[in-house]
Amino acid sequence: MQEAVTPNPALDAAPTAPQGSPQAVDDAIIRAVGIEKYYAQPSQNRIQVISATDLSIVPGEILALLGPSGSGKSTMLRMLTGLSTPSAGQVYWHGTPIAEAEVNVSIVFQSFALFPWLTVLENVEAPLQARGETPTVRHERSMKMLDTVGLDGFEAAYPKELSGGMRQRVGFARALVVEPEVLFMDEPFSALDVLTAENLRSELLELWAKKTMPTKAIFLVTHNIEEAVLLADRIIVLGRNPGHIRTDFRVQLPQPRDRKSEPFTQLVDYIYKVLTRPDTVPAEAPGQQITRAARDQRQMHYQMLPHARPGGIAGLLELLLDKGGRDDIYRLADDLAFEIDDLLPIVDAAQLLGFLKVEEGDAVITPTGEEFANSEILRQKELFRNAAVENVLLLRQIRRALDTKSDHTVREDFFLDMLDEQFSEEEGQRQIETAVTWGRYAELFDFDAARRRFVLPDALEEEIAPSEAKK
């Protein structure tokens, strides 16, 4: 039985209309109904990027979309803005299919995406020129917006003369000058240094609170959990393979928010717990609807093998042991100067093997993990082998199949066919590659790449020996 993620106390009083309720439908600026994204393959299979998903963007809220790499965050943004057509389902703009509507949105990208040959003023005027506005209107509105974002006096400068923070301010001004009803932002602060990013977040919140931004809703794609909790009124966390909504809730914390307050840290820990337990269906937060894909996840047979190497797992456990056996995951990421997407697969792998557990956002080393971190290489291999056989179904099946066959070899296709029922073709191949890495390290089996077959180490040696003798 899978353990459910307990909602954070900060969510307890969060009244949100379910996505399918009449209130959500009537108020929504953008409403997605059963949208999917997949790519057909010559083998008649398809790569599913996003499973059937319902989502609404309503006036008066900042909505943050979180998720690990590969969960389809940017793909979701592109479908909601009309830049990409869903493979199935429909996106509506005020009740009209988005392909038939006059959509009024703007996007701020991670890269500054400015025209280097244009001045700051000309960059901001560009979308108004594309809409056919007169030079007088373009100039007046652009100057007003530059003043709003704190760039008055820089209108004649070129992008190369500006700092990263100032260039991103130009990006904000250019997005806002068309007075979008919904402002989409795709990781807009990730290319900036910490202090500049923090300053821009504060300025964004100030513009939003004072209603000096000509926009009714903001949709923020981010991988930064603290950023989402700082800014958002509502947070959606995506899972991956395929992308699906794991949790969707309102944030009941007043602005401005204190990073050091207990409700803030509890909410950050809750989200980390959701992200670090990919095989767990979270308990429903108030207003959250578990998607069909999330419900289907309960029937998953194979665990998703995190794409982490044994050396990375060992390094994480040694670091954790050095910190007394327990540390906050986002603090670990900061200490290592890792993006959270880089650290989470290693945490997931160590947790899957039983070397650590995650409690309220903290990584806690287990007795087996402590022994692994303190052992010599041969003992580490033995502990890894025991943990892999005990906890990982795919590795256990490969080893049993090899033990059973008289020649101790099994075709790779045999396991790919079984994985195909649960994973895309591409992800199934990645699962096999990770299984080979783990299996070789644990000396459970080897892999003959030329013949695409799993083999027992002894069987491979026996095959090599006669061929060497013939030479």
HELIX and SHEET records of a PDB file:
HELIX    1   1 PRO A    9  LEU A   11  5                                   3    
HELIX    2   2 PRO A   22  ASP A   27  1                                   6    
HELIX    3   3 LYS A   73  THR A   81  1                                   9    
HELIX    4   4 ILE A   98  GLU A  100  5                                   3    
HELIX    5   5 VAL A  120  ALA A  130  1                                  11    
HELIX    6   6 PRO A  135  THR A  148  1                                  14    
HELIX    7   7 PRO A  159  GLU A  161  5                                   3    
HELIX    8   8 GLY A  164  LEU A  176  1                                  13    
HELIX    9   9 VAL A  194  ALA A  209  1                                  16    
HELIX   10  10 ILE A  225  LEU A  231  1                                   7    
HELIX   11  11 GLU A  262  LEU A  275  1                                  14    
HELIX   12  12 ARG A  292  ASP A  296  1                                   5    
HELIX   13  13 GLN A  297  GLN A  299  5                                   3    
HELIX   14  14 PRO A  310  ASP A  322  1                                  13    
HELIX   15  15 ILE A  329  LEU A  336  1                                   8    
HELIX   16  16 ILE A  340  LEU A  352  1                                  13    
HELIX   17  17 PRO A  367  ASN A  374  1                                   8    
HELIX   18  18 ILE A  377  ASN A  391  1                                  15    
HELIX   19  19 LEU A  393  THR A  404  1                                  12    
HELIX   20  20 GLU A  412  LEU A  419  1                                   8    
HELIX   21  21 GLU A  425  ALA A  442  1                                  18    
HELIX   22  22 PRO A  457  LYS A  470  1                                  14    
SHEET    1   A 4 ARG A  46  ILE A  57  0                                        
SHEET    2   A 4 ILE A  30  ALA A  40 -1                                        
SHEET    3   A 4 ALA A  88  TRP A  93 -1                                        
SHEET    4   A 4 THR A  96  PRO A  97 -1                                        
SHEET    1   B 6 VAL A 105  VAL A 108  0                                        
SHEET    2   B 6 VAL A 182  ASP A 186  1                                        
SHEET    3   B 6 ALA A 217  VAL A 221  1                                        
SHEET    4   B 6 ILE A  62  LEU A  66  1                                        
SHEET    5   B 6 ARG A 234  GLY A 239  1                                        
SHEET    6   B 6 HIS A 244  ARG A 250 -1                                        
SHEET    1   C 3 ARG A 326  ASP A 328  0                                        
SHEET    2   C 3 ASP A 362  ILE A 365 -1                                        
SHEET    3   C 3 LEU A 356  GLU A 359 -1                                        
SHEET    1   D 3 THR A 409  ARG A 411  0                                        
SHEET    2   D 3 ARG A 453  VAL A 455 -1                                        
SHEET    3   D 3 ASP A 446  ASP A 448 -1                                        
END                                                                             
